[in-house]
């Protein structure tokens, strides 16, 4: 009898690559969005610049009475 070698087909599955690229894009967009939101945070202002603010997170300076 003749020997017949049967080899499985090597199919390149593209689906994991597509899912990986989509997840990478989503992570990059989320990081960019978080960095953009962080950069847009209000800066603490003092003096005349703070006159138009509604909320000041800086606690008042302590005064010493002797």
N, C-alpha and C positions, 0 to 999 in steps of 0.2 A: 504494500500500500504506500501511496505517496503521502508525505507529510505536508499538511497545509497549515501555514502560520496565519493566525488571525490576530491582527493588531487593532486595538481600538482607535477610532478616529480622534484626532486631537483638534477639538473645536475650541477656539478662543472665545471665552464668554466675556462679552463686553459689558453686560449689565453691572457687575460690581465696580467697574471703572467709572461708568456713568453715575452711579449712586455716590461713589467717593468724590467725584468732581463736584457734584451738586452739593454735597455736605460741606466740602471745603469752601465753596462760594458762599454758602449760608453762614459759615463761621466767620469768614472775612467780612461779610456785610454786617453781621452782628457786632463785631469788634469795632468796625468803622462807625457804626451808629452809636455805640457806647462812648467812643472817644469824642464824637461830635457833641453828644449831650453833655459830657464832662467839661468840654471846652466852653460851652455856652453858659456855665454856671455864673451867677452874678458875683462881681468883685466887691469886696468890702470897701465902702467909701466913707470918708470922714469929713467933718466940717461942712462947708457950703454944698459940697457934692452930695452929701447924704440927706439934704433937706427934702428931696423928692421921694425918698424911700419910705415904704410903709413898715418895714420890719428890719431891725438892726440886731444881728446876732452877737455883736460885741458887747460884753458885759460892761457896766459902768466902772470907771476907775474908783478904787477905794481911796477914801480920804481919811487922814489921820487928824483927830482933834486932840490937842494937848491941853 
